[in-house]
Amino acid sequence: MAKRALLVGCNYPGTKCELHGCANDVRRMRTTLVERFGFDESDILVMLDTDPSTPQPTGANIRSSLNKLINSVQPGDALVFHYSGHGTQVPPEKGAPGETDTEEAIVPTDMNLLTDDDFRGLVNQIPDGVTFTFLSDSCHSGGLIDSEKEQIGGGTGAGGAGAPVTFPAGGGDGADAGGGLIGLISQGLQAFAGQSGGQTQTRDFIFPSGGRKQEEEVSGYSQSQGGYAPPPPPHMVSKNIPIDLLTQILSERTGHNVQVGNIRTTIFDMFGEQASPSVKMFVNLALSQLQQGGDQGGWLGTVSSLASQFLQTKLDSQSSEDAANYTAPAEQAGLPGPKNRVDSDVSVLISGCQSDQTSADASPTHNPANSYGAFSNAVQTVLSRNPSPMTNRELVLAVQDVLQQEGFKQRPCLYCSDGKVDSAFICV
């Protein structure tokens, strides 16, 4: 049995969204895989944006490495993907079949997002008899493999539907849409993306107990209503990039005023062939919509025609092999391979929190050198206390207990088929 792993840590050094514990999380996981689970060091690829000697954790590098990991497996092999870094949620892809809720995503160091649809596409390529364990220490990590069954957690079923989330309304006129090609596309896609003029709404979460909390408070400590009150957690920051910060960062990097409705076209314009299949699927849908509306007269018709030409040129510039992944029908885009299944006994997602929660990057001594992701640290704590093999169920329940005792509100979840719930965590 071969054992291989990809470990990714994004600290985003020198940026306004800098974290401190993610690289530490990856180093500890690497040691654990070698010493406890028998992985060979040569079969573990580490990506750290704080270490230039490693491959950098860009979106393209992560996706390429996962593809290589998957393409080399045989039945009986064990694969591990551990990600520690920022997460986010983006609006659904209007026009894509079945897309009615937000999409969870991880945020690589270059902001080239990988969404739950992208991870579903990767998982669908894994042959039967292989175990793929995905540990994501990031915000909104519940449901990061699209349509995977939720076995343990606080969501509302398969896929981990989260609390209601509102997004800022995109500008409806040309002046608000940004300059250059992105502004042009935003204007041409106004109807397609479902963005109309209006006031920006505050993005927050609604909790079952009532009331609203700003995102930076979601993982924090709150006093219990009577009974045991856990101690407040150490100094921490949220591992979430909210939608307004994401659009701000993209705006700064492109020089255009990026809004919610053109996040994906912006990413496609920035990264082209290196953008993920889900982004390319969206662009293909957008192109189809623009071409259908190309006979409109006046200003909007001109914009649609110009935007169509731009998108078509960008799509035509991609390699034929890559293009096949996103010019297919929408329900297949991003889901390469013949299986297209959501009931396989292959993948195990252990998320650091529910899809409607944030995860914490903690600094117990206020020293970045000692920082860690609360979820990753809890996993290490549980494994150190239990030297015997543990099942996925046992691990997740124990990690939930550790985080609760430490005062963290985030609730790790388990997503997998029924057959994987009581299988050994990673491998025996």
C-alpha positions in Angstrom: 0.0 0.0 0.0 1.4 3.4 -1.1 1.0 6.4 1.2 1.3 9.9 -0.2 0.4 13.3 1.0 0.2 17.0 0.0 0.5 19.4 2.9 -0.2 23.1 2.2 0.3 26.1 4.6 -0.6 29.6 3.6 0.4 32.4 6.1 0.1 35.2 3.4 3.2 37.0 4.8 3.2 40.8 4.5 -0.4 41.1 3.5 -3.5 42.5 5.2 -4.8 38.9 5.7 -1.6 37.5 7.3 -1.8 34.4 9.5 0.9 32.9 11.7 0.2 29.3 12.5 -0.4 27.6 9.1 3.2 26.8 8.4 3.6 25.3 11.9 0.4 23.2 11.3 2.0 21.7 8.2 5.3 20.9 9.8 3.6 19.1 12.7 1.4 17.1 10.3 4.4 16.1 8.3 6.1 14.7 11.4 2.9 12.9 12.4 2.5 11.2 9.1 6.0 9.9 9.2 6.2 8.9 12.8 2.7 7.7 13.5 1.4 6.6 10.1 4.5 5.3 8.4 4.7 7.7 5.5 8.0 8.0 3.7 9.4 11.6 3.8 9.9 11.4 0.0 6.2 10.7 -0.5 5.1 13.9 1.3 5.0 17.2 -0.7 5.0 20.4 1.4 4.0 23.8 0.1 4.7 26.8 2.3 4.4 30.5 1.3 6.9 31.3 4.1 9.6 29.0 2.7 10.8 29.7 -0.9 12.6 26.4 -1.0 9.3 24.6 -1.3 6.8 24.9 -4.2 4.6 27.9 -3.6 1.0 27.2 -2.6 -0.6 28.9 -5.6 -4.0 27.7 -6.9 -2.4 26.2 -10.0 0.4 24.4 -8.0 -2.1 22.9 -5.5 -4.4 21.7 -8.2 -1.6 20.3 -10.3 -0.1 18.5 -7.3 -3.4 17.0 -6.3 -3.9 15.7 -9.9 -0.5 14.1 -9.8 -1.3 12.6 -6.4 -4.5 11.1 -7.7 -3.2 9.9 -11.1 -0.5 7.8 -9.4 -2.7 5.7 -7.1 -3.7 2.1 -7.0 -6.5 0.4 -5.0 -5.4 0.1 -1.4 -3.4 3.4 -1.4 -3.9 6.1 1.2 -3.8 9.8 0.2 -3.8 12.8 2.5 -4.4 16.5 1.7 -3.9 18.8 4.7 -4.7 22.5 4.1 -4.2 25.2 6.6 -5.0 28.8 5.5 -7.8 31.1 4.7 -11.2 30.0 3.5 -14.1 32.0 2.0 -17.5 31.7 0.5 -18.5 33.1 -2.9 -22.0 33.5 -4.4 -23.5 30.6 -6.4 -22.8 30.5 -10.1 -26.1 31.9 -11.5 -27.2 29.7 -14.4 -25.3 26.6 -13.3 -27.7 23.6 -12.7 -28.2 22.8 -9.1 -26.3 25.9 -7.8 -28.6 27.5 -5.2 -26.2 28.0 -2.2 -22.9 29.6 -1.6 -19.7 27.9 -2.7 -17.1 27.1 -0.1 -13.5 27.7 -1.2 -9.9 27.7 0.0 -7.7 30.7 -0.7 -4.3 29.9 -2.1 -1.5 32.4 -1.6 -2.2 34.0 -5.0 -6.0 34.2 -4.5 -6.7 31.7 -7.3 -9.6 30.1 -5.5 -10.4 26.4 -5.4 -14.0 25.7 -4.7 -16.1 22.7 -3.5 -16.9 22.0 -7.1 -13.2 21.7 -7.9 -12.6 19.3 -5.1 -15.6 17.2 -6.2 -14.1 17.0 -9.7 -10.8 15.8 -8.2 -12.4 13.2 -6.0 -14.4 11.9 -8.9 -11.1 10.9 -10.6 -10.0 8.6 -7.7 -10.4 4.9 -8.4 -12.3 2.6 -6.0 -10.3 1.1 -3.2 -8.3 4.3 -2.4 -8.8 6.5 0.6 -8.4 10.2 0.2 -8.4 12.1 3.6 -8.9 15.8 3.3 -8.2 17.9 6.5 -9.1 21.5 6.0 -8.1 24.0 8.7 -9.9 26.9 7.2 -13.1 29.0 7.5 -16.3 27.6 5.9 -14.6 24.3 5.4 -17.7 22.2 6.0 -18.9 20.9 2.6 -15.6 21.6 0.8 -16.2 18.4 -1.3 -19.4 19.3 -3.0 -22.4 17.0 -2.2 -20.4 14.8 0.1 -22.6 13.3 2.9 -22.4 15.0 6.3 -22.0 12.4 8.9 -21.0 14.4 12.0 -21.4 18.1 12.4 -24.0 20.8 13.0 -25.2 21.5 9.4 -28.5 20.5 7.9 -27.5 17.5 5.8 -25.3 16.4 2.9 -23.2 19.3 1.6 -23.4 21.1 4.9 -25.8 23.9 4.1 -24.9 26.9 6.2 -26.6 29.9 7.7 -28.1 32.6 5.5 -25.4 34.7 4.0 -25.8 38.0 2.2 -23.4 39.5 -0.3 -22.8 43.1 -1.3 -24.9 44.0 -4.3 -22.8 44.8 -7.4 -23.0 48.2 -9.0 -25.6 48.4 -11.8 -24.0 51.1 -13.8 -20.8 51.4 -15.8 -19.2 53.8 -13.4 -19.3 51.3 -10.6 -18.3 48.3 -12.6 -14.6 48.9 -12.8 -12.3 49.8 -15.7 -10.7 47.8 -18.5 -11.8 44.4 -19.6 -13.1 43.4 -16.2 -15.4 46.4 -16.1 -16.6 45.6 -19.6 -17.4 42.0 -18.7 -19.1 43.1 -15.5 -21.4 45.4 -17.4 -22.2 42.7 -20.1 -22.8 40.1 -17.4 -25.1 42.2 -15.2 -28.2 40.2 -15.9 -26.4 36.9 -16.0 -24.7 37.3 -12.7 -27.9 38.5 -11.0 -26.4 41.8 -9.9 -28.5 44.9 -9.9 -27.9 48.3 -8.4 -28.6 48.8 -4.8 -27.1 49.4 -1.4 -24.3 47.3 -0.1 -25.5 44.9 2.6 -23.6 43.9 5.6 -22.4 40.3 5.5 -23.0 38.5 8.8 -24.2 35.2 10.1 -27.5 34.3 11.8 -27.2 31.8 14.6 -29.9 29.4 15.9 -29.9 31.1 19.3 -30.9 34.4 17.6 -29.0 37.5 16.9 -26.2 38.3 14.5 -22.4 38.1 14.9 -19.8 39.7 12.8 -17.4 37.2 11.2 -14.4 37.9 13.4 -16.4 36.9 16.4 -17.7 33.6 15.1 -14.8 31.4 16.4 -14.4 33.4 19.6 -15.3 32.7 23.2 -18.7 33.4 24.6 -20.0 32.9 28.2 -22.2 29.9 28.7 -25.7 30.4 30.0 -25.0 28.8 33.4 -23.0 25.7 34.1 -19.5 25.1 32.9 -17.9 28.1 31.1 -14.7 27.1 29.2 -11.7 29.5 29.5 -11.3 32.1 26.8 -9.1 30.9 23.9 -5.7 32.3 23.3 -5.1 35.4 21.2 -6.4 34.6 17.8 -7.6 35.8 14.4 -10.1 34.4 12.0 -9.0 32.3 9.1 -11.7 33.8 6.9 -11.4 36.2 4.0 -14.9 37.8 3.8 -16.3 38.7 0.4 -15.6 42.4 0.8 -12.0 41.8 1.6 -11.6 39.3 -1.2 -13.0 41.9 -3.7 -10.7 44.6 -2.2 -7.6 42.4 -2.6 -8.5 41.5 -6.2 -9.2 45.2 -7.0 -5.8 46.1 -5.7 -4.0 43.4 -7.7 -5.8 44.2 -11.0 -6.3 47.9 -10.7 -10.0 47.4 -11.4 -13.0 47.8 -9.1 -13.9 44.2 -8.6 -17.3 43.4 -7.2 -19.1 40.3 -6.2 -20.6 39.7 -9.6 -17.3 39.6 -11.4 -15.1 37.7 -9.0 -14.8 34.7 -11.3 -14.2 36.7 -14.5 -11.6 38.6 -12.7 -9.8 35.4 -11.6 -10.1 34.1 -15.1 -8.6 37.3 -16.5 -5.8 37.1 -13.9 -4.9 33.4 -14.2 -6.2 32.2 -17.6 -5.2 28.6 -18.1 -4.2 28.3 -14.5 -7.7 29.2 -13.2 -9.7 26.3 -11.8 -12.3 24.3 -13.7 -15.2 25.8 -11.8 -14.0 29.3 -12.8 -13.7 28.2 -16.4 -17.1 26.6 -16.3 -18.6 30.0 -15.2 -16.8 31.8 -18.0 -18.2 29.3 -20.5 -21.7 29.8 -19.1 -21.1 33.6 -19.2 -20.0 33.4 -22.8 -23.0 31.4 -23.8 -25.3 33.9 -22.1 -23.6 36.9 -23.8 -23.7 35.3 -27.2 -27.4 34.6 -26.8 -27.9 38.3 -26.0 -25.7 39.5 -28.8 -28.6 40.7 -30.9 -29.5 43.3 -28.4 -29.4 46.8 -29.7 -27.8 49.9 -28.2 -25.1 50.1 -25.6 -25.8 46.8 -23.8 -25.6 45.0 -27.1 -22.3 46.5 -27.9 -20.9 45.6 -24.5 -22.2 42.1 -24.8 -20.6 41.7 -28.2 -17.2 43.1 -27.1 -17.2 41.0 -23.9 -18.1 37.9 -25.9 -15.2 38.5 -28.2 -12.8 38.9 -25.2 -14.0 35.8 -23.5 -13.9 33.7 -26.7 -10.4 34.9 -27.3 -9.3 33.9 -23.8 -11.0 30.5 -24.0 -9.5 29.8 -27.4 -6.0 30.5 -26.0 -6.2 27.6 -23.6 -4.9 24.2 -24.5 -7.4 21.8 -26.1 -7.0 19.3 -23.3 -7.7 21.8 -20.6 -10.5 23.4 -22.5 -12.4 20.1 -22.6 -12.8 20.3 -18.9 -14.9 23.5 -19.0 -16.5 23.7 -22.4 -18.5 20.5 -21.6 -22.1 20.8 -20.6 -22.4 22.7 -17.3 -23.4 19.7 -15.2 -20.1 18.0 -16.3 -17.8 20.9 -16.2 -15.3 20.6 -13.4 -16.1 16.9 -13.0 -13.7 15.1 -15.3 -13.7 11.4 -15.6 -16.4 8.9 -16.3 -17.8 8.4 -12.8 -19.4 11.7 -12.0 -20.6 10.3 -8.7 -21.3 11.5 -5.2 -21.8 8.2 -3.5 -18.3 6.7 -3.8 -16.5 5.1 -0.8 -13.3 7.1 -1.5 -13.1 10.5 0.1 -13.1 11.6 3.8 -13.4 15.3 4.5 -12.7 16.4 8.1 -13.4 20.1 8.3 -12.1 22.5 10.9 -15.6 24.0 11.2 -19.1 24.0 9.8 -19.8 25.8 6.5 -21.3 28.8 8.3 -18.4 29.2 10.8 -14.9 30.5 10.9 -11.8 28.7 12.1 -9.2 30.3 14.4 -5.5 31.0 14.0 -4.3 31.1 17.6 -1.2 32.6 19.3 -1.2 31.4 22.9 2.0 33.3 23.8 1.4 36.2 21.4 4.5 34.9 19.6 4.0 33.9 15.9 6.6 31.2 16.3 4.2 29.3 18.6 1.0 30.0 16.6 -1.2 27.2 15.3 -4.6 26.6 13.7 -7.0 25.7 16.5 -8.3 22.7 14.5 -4.9 21.4 13.5 -3.7 21.7 17.1 -6.7 19.8 18.4 -6.0 17.0 15.9 -2.5 16.7 17.2 -3.7 16.8 20.8 -6.1 14.0 20.2 -3.6 11.8 18.4 -1.0 12.3 21.1 -3.5 11.2 23.7 -4.6 8.1 21.7 -1.6 6.1 20.5 -3.9 3.3 19.2 -5.6 3.6 15.8 -8.7 5.7 15.8 -11.7 5.8 13.4 -12.8 8.9 11.6 -15.8 9.1 13.9 -13.6 8.8 17.1 -11.2 11.4 15.9 -13.8 14.0 14.9 -15.8 13.6 18.2 -12.6 13.9 20.2 -11.5 17.0 18.3 -14.8 18.6 18.9 -14.4 18.0 22.7 -10.9 19.4 22.8 -12.0 22.6 21.0 -15.0 23.0 23.3 -12.8 22.6 26.3 -10.4 25.2 25.0 -13.2 27.7 24.5 -13.4 27.7 20.7 -16.9 27.8 19.1 -16.0 26.2 15.8 -17.3 22.7 15.3 -15.4 20.2 13.1 -17.4 18.0 10.9 -17.1 14.7 9.1 -18.2 14.2 5.5 -17.9 10.8 3.9 -19.9 7.8 2.8 -21.5 5.5 5.4 -18.7 3.0 4.9 -16.0 5.4 5.8 -17.4 6.7 9.2 -15.8 3.9 11.2 -12.8 3.2 9.0 -9.4 4.0 10.4 -8.4 7.6 10.3 -5.9 7.9 7.4 -4.7 4.3 7.6 -3.9 1.6 10.1 
